[in-house]
Structures are given as C-alpha cells and as structure tokens.
Amino acid sequence: MSTSKTPQDLVNDLVSLLSVTKNSEDHFTGNPQKGGVGRVFGGQVIAQALMAAQRSVPDEKVAHSIHAYFLRGGKEGPPINYTIARDFDGRSFANRRVVASQNDDGTEKPILNLTASFQISEDGLEHQDCVMPDVAPPEDLKSDMEQRKHFIDALPEISDTQRRLMLRPRPIEMRTIDRLHWMNSEPKAPLAHTWFRAAATLPDDPEIHRAVIAYASDFTLLGTSVLPHGLSWMRNELTGASLDHAIWFHRPARADEWLLYVTDSPWSGSGRGFNRGRIFSRDGTLVASVAQEGMIRKRRAKAE
C-alpha cells in the first residue's frame, strides 16, 4: 500500500503545523514539522507567531501588518514557544509583541521577535498605484516540483539531505515564470515572478489564509538579491540567512487560489541583500506587500 500523501494531506499537515496550541493566557506552543531536519524554515516561525498573536485579539480586529526580526536559527525537532505582550488595545487598533523561543541545551533562547498590528475593518480612501505584471498564467507553466526534478542533476555539489529536501512534496504549489537562483548561473536582473497557492483546499478561516500567505512569503524572496551575481545556495556558493521580514496585508485573499508573487531587489552590499515583494490576486488586486533584508555571503573555499 502506498504511503505517499495526497495534496490535501499535505495542506492539512500545514494547517496543523501553523495552528499553535494555547497553554495559558498569553503563552502558545508551535509544533515542529514532521520529518523536518536542520534549521526551521523562517516562514514557519513567522506564520506561527502571527497565529499566536491573532489568538490574543478579538475576532473583529484583523492583522494588517507584521514586522519580525530573526535572532538565531531555530532547530527542527524541539517545539517553539510563543509569548505574547499586549502592548496596546484601542477602539480601532491593537498591537501585540511576540517572542518565539526554543529550548537549547536546557536554556530557553529567543529565535524571533515579531510585532503585529490589528485593525477593525473600516472604509477609507482607496488607491492602488501599481499594476500586476502581464505574465504567463499558472496553467501555462511547469510546477516547481517539475523544475526541481529537471535541474537537480545540474547541481553536482548538492548533498543527499539537500536533494531530499528539494524533492520532498510540499503543501505550497509554486510555478515560476523566471529562472530562480538555483536554475541559473548567469547573472540576471534582480526580479522574479512566481505564482503560488496551497496545494489543496484550506479551511474557510481568514486567519489561516493570512498565516499561509505569511508562510509562503519567505519563499524566493532572499534569493532575488543574488540573481545579479549568478550564485546559489544550492550550488554551495553562498551562505545566507534572513535577518528581518515585514508584511502588510492590504486586502483579504484566499491562499488556496493562485496568487502572483513579484519580488525585486534594489540593493545588496555589506554582506546583506534587500528584497521587496508584491502579492497580487488573479484579478490584479494588490493583496499584500513584503520586505526583507538577509545576510548573503560568498562561501569561502575550504583550506586544503
């Protein structure tokens, strides 16, 4: 009997992963990813922290922005603890601080700080001063998994662990219009366009959809800043890590319907790369904006 999971199984696992457990009034626990190895994916910590923050405000107040700093890499395996500080509760807005921490050799150490702002829905002045790029629709593109299977043999330095991670089925389906850093060794403009959605239906809970968008927003973003340099982590040419991550939620959106993620990098230097992202629904509505700075360093050759 086959033990492979269906797309719906993978998405159900993702919902379970992001659905933090409440231990007391302002303390939550996020479960580790099943079968995870190495360092925890940053999008997971952001999404779990957002879920914890959302659990601490009234339902009528909706997250409109989050700002996070990665302090140290989390480890796969141990659970992550989330502690809430209720800094502000106004009539229209509320603010929460979240500290994500993990037990490391008997000592609880913070791995991420996140601030989230919430607002009661209201009407206001509206404009959108950007147009969704005219790109190929997702139906005309190969899936990210097809691309990975095609390019993986061109990565001679890839380890067995990296190979397993690249080919592991994912709950987020992605289809890229461009060649990402691991697909290409030629320098190119720091701009990428990728469609993404949950691989199967999500529950009708707007908090889950925001968390999944936050989770997926950490894919492809930092890699945009290395495109002009023709280098890749997958070819062991770089070391890197996210330093911070900010998201502004402009409009409600379903994360199980196709969303276009447009990322660009206007600057890199001093061992850092700055990246921006815009997320559009298929009708061209800008539903979220993203910004991130990360550490990017050319890997030094080992001394023989």
C-alpha positions in Angstrom: 0.0 0.0 0.0 1.4 3.4 -0.9 2.2 5.7 2.0 2.6 8.9 -0.2 0.4 11.8 0.9 -2.2 13.5 -1.2 -2.1 17.3 -1.7 -4.9 17.6 0.7 -3.0 15.6 3.3 0.0 17.9 2.9 -2.2 21.0 3.3 -3.9 19.6 6.3 -0.5 19.0 7.8 0.4 22.6 7.1 -2.7 23.9 8.8 -1.9 21.7 11.8 1.7 22.9 11.8 0.6 26.6 11.9 -2.2 26.1 14.4 -0.5 26.9 17.6 -1.6 25.4 21.0 -2.7 27.7 23.7 -1.0 26.8 27.1 -2.2 29.8 29.1 -3.5 33.3 28.6 -0.5 34.6 26.5 1.6 31.5 26.0 1.4 29.3 23.0 3.4 26.4 21.5 4.1 25.6 17.9 4.7 22.0 16.9 7.7 21.1 14.8 7.4 20.0 11.2 7.1 16.2 10.8 10.3 14.8 9.4 12.0 18.2 9.5 15.8 18.3 9.5 18.3 21.0 10.1 17.1 24.6 10.6 13.5 25.6 10.9 12.1 27.4 7.9 11.7 31.1 8.7 8.2 31.3 7.1 7.0 28.7 9.6 8.1 30.7 12.6 6.6 33.9 11.2 3.3 32.2 10.5 3.1 30.5 13.9 4.0 33.8 15.7 1.2 35.5 13.7 -1.3 32.8 14.6 -0.4 33.2 18.3 -0.8 37.0 18.0 -4.2 36.6 16.2 -5.4 34.3 19.0 -4.9 37.1 21.5 -7.1 39.8 19.9 -10.9 40.0 19.4 -12.2 38.5 16.2 -13.3 41.8 14.8 -9.7 43.1 14.7 -7.7 41.8 11.8 -3.9 41.7 11.3 -2.8 44.4 8.8 1.0 44.3 9.3 3.7 42.3 10.9 7.4 43.2 11.5 9.8 40.4 12.5 13.5 40.1 13.3 15.2 36.7 13.2 17.6 36.5 16.1 19.1 33.0 15.7 18.3 29.9 13.7 15.7 27.6 15.2 16.3 23.8 15.2 13.9 21.2 13.7 12.6 18.8 16.4 12.0 20.8 19.6 8.7 22.8 19.8 8.8 26.6 19.6 7.3 28.6 22.4 5.5 31.9 21.8 5.0 34.5 24.5 2.6 37.5 23.9 2.9 41.0 25.2 -0.3 43.0 24.9 1.1 46.5 24.3 -2.0 48.3 23.1 -5.7 47.8 22.8 -7.6 50.7 21.3 -11.0 51.2 19.8 -9.8 50.7 16.3 -6.3 49.3 16.6 -4.4 46.7 18.7 -0.7 45.8 18.9 1.0 42.6 20.1 4.6 41.7 20.6 5.6 38.0 20.2 8.8 36.4 21.3 9.5 33.0 19.8 11.9 30.9 21.8 13.3 27.4 21.8 15.0 25.3 24.4 18.6 24.9 23.5 20.6 22.6 25.9 18.4 23.4 28.8 18.3 27.2 28.2 15.3 28.9 26.6 16.7 31.2 23.9 14.7 33.7 21.7 14.9 33.0 18.0 12.5 35.6 16.6 10.8 38.9 17.8 7.6 39.8 16.0 5.3 42.8 16.3 1.8 42.6 14.8 -0.8 45.4 14.4 -4.5 44.8 14.1 -7.4 47.0 13.0 -11.2 46.8 12.9 -12.4 46.8 9.3 -13.5 50.2 8.0 -14.0 52.1 4.8 -11.4 54.6 3.7 -9.7 56.5 0.9 -8.5 54.0 -1.8 -5.9 53.8 -4.5 -3.5 51.2 -6.0 -0.5 52.8 -7.7 0.8 49.6 -9.3 -0.4 47.2 -12.0 0.1 43.5 -11.9 2.7 42.5 -14.5 1.4 40.9 -17.6 2.9 37.4 -17.2 2.0 33.9 -18.3 -0.8 32.3 -16.3 0.0 29.4 -13.9 -1.8 26.9 -16.2 0.9 27.5 -18.9 3.8 26.9 -16.5 5.6 23.9 -15.2 5.2 23.2 -11.5 8.1 24.0 -9.1 8.5 20.2 -8.5 8.9 19.5 -12.2 11.5 22.3 -12.4 13.4 20.8 -9.4 13.4 17.3 -10.9 14.7 18.8 -14.1 17.5 21.0 -12.6 18.6 18.8 -9.7 21.1 16.8 -11.7 22.8 20.1 -12.7 23.7 20.7 -9.0 26.7 18.4 -8.6 27.6 19.7 -5.1 24.2 19.0 -3.6 24.2 16.8 -0.6 21.8 13.9 -0.1 20.0 15.9 2.6 19.6 18.9 0.2 18.4 16.5 -2.5 15.7 15.0 -0.2 14.6 18.5 0.8 14.3 19.7 -2.8 12.3 16.7 -3.9 10.1 16.5 -0.8 6.4 17.1 -1.7 5.2 20.5 -0.4 1.9 21.9 0.7 2.6 25.1 -1.3 2.4 24.7 -5.1 4.6 27.2 -6.9 5.1 28.0 -10.6 7.8 30.4 -11.6 7.9 32.5 -14.8 11.6 33.1 -14.5 14.7 31.1 -13.7 15.4 31.3 -10.0 18.9 31.3 -8.5 19.2 27.5 -8.4 18.1 27.2 -12.0 20.7 29.6 -13.5 24.4 30.6 -13.1 24.2 33.5 -15.4 23.8 37.0 -13.8 20.3 38.4 -14.5 18.2 41.3 -13.3 17.0 41.0 -9.6 13.4 40.4 -10.5 11.2 37.3 -10.3 7.6 36.4 -10.8 6.1 33.3 -9.1 2.6 32.0 -8.8 1.8 30.2 -5.6 -1.2 28.7 -3.8 -1.9 26.0 -1.2 -1.8 22.6 -3.0 -5.4 21.8 -1.8 -8.4 23.5 -0.2 -7.9 25.4 3.1 -10.5 25.9 5.8 -12.7 29.0 5.5 -10.8 30.8 8.2 -9.2 34.2 7.2 -6.6 33.8 10.0 -5.3 30.6 8.4 -5.2 32.2 4.9 -3.1 35.2 6.3 -0.8 32.7 8.1 -0.3 30.6 4.9 0.4 33.8 2.9 3.0 34.8 5.6 4.5 31.3 5.4 4.8 31.3 1.6 6.1 34.9 1.5 9.5 33.6 2.7 10.0 31.5 -0.4 12.0 33.0 -3.3 12.4 36.4 -1.6 16.0 36.4 -0.3 17.2 34.6 -3.5 16.1 37.6 -5.6 19.1 39.6 -4.3 21.6 37.0 -5.6 20.3 36.9 -9.1 22.6 39.6 -10.4 25.6 37.6 -9.1 24.8 34.2 -10.7 25.3 32.4 -7.4 23.2 30.0 -5.4 22.9 28.3 -2.0 22.0 25.1 -3.9 25.4 25.0 -5.6 27.1 25.7 -2.2 28.4 29.1 -3.5 26.7 31.1 -0.7 25.9 31.3 2.9 22.8 33.2 4.0 20.0 33.8 6.4 17.0 36.1 6.8 17.5 39.0 9.2 14.1 40.5 9.2 10.7 40.2 7.5 7.8 42.6 7.2 4.3 42.1 5.6 1.5 44.5 5.1 -1.9 42.8 4.4 -3.9 45.2 2.2 -6.9 43.0 1.2 -8.3 39.7 2.2 -7.2 36.8 -0.1 -7.6 33.1 -0.3 -4.2 31.3 -0.1 -5.7 28.3 -1.9 -6.3 30.3 -5.0 -3.4 31.4 -7.3 -1.5 34.5 -6.1 1.3 36.2 -8.1 4.4 37.0 -6.0 6.5 39.7 -7.7 9.9 40.1 -6.0 12.7 42.5 -6.7 16.0 43.6 -5.0 17.0 47.2 -5.4 20.2 46.8 -3.4 22.8 44.4 -2.0 26.1 45.1 -0.2 28.0 44.8 3.1 27.1 41.1 3.3 23.3 41.9 3.1 20.6 41.9 0.4 17.4 43.9 0.5 14.3 42.5 -1.2 10.7 43.6 -1.8 7.7 41.6 -2.7 4.2 42.4 -4.0 1.4 39.8 -3.9 -1.5 40.1 -6.4 -4.7 38.1 -6.7 -5.5 36.9 -10.2 -7.8 40.0 -10.9 -4.8 42.3 -10.4 -5.6 43.4 -6.8 -2.6 44.1 -4.6 -3.4 42.0 -1.5 0.0 42.2 0.4 3.4 43.9 0.3 6.6 42.3 1.7 10.1 43.5 2.6 13.1 41.6 3.8 16.8 42.0 4.4 19.0 39.0 4.6 22.7 38.1 5.2 24.3 36.9 1.9 28.0 36.0 1.8 30.1 34.3 -0.8 31.2 30.9 0.6 34.9 30.8 1.2 36.8 27.9 -0.3 38.0 25.4 2.4 41.7 25.4 3.0 43.3 22.2 1.7 
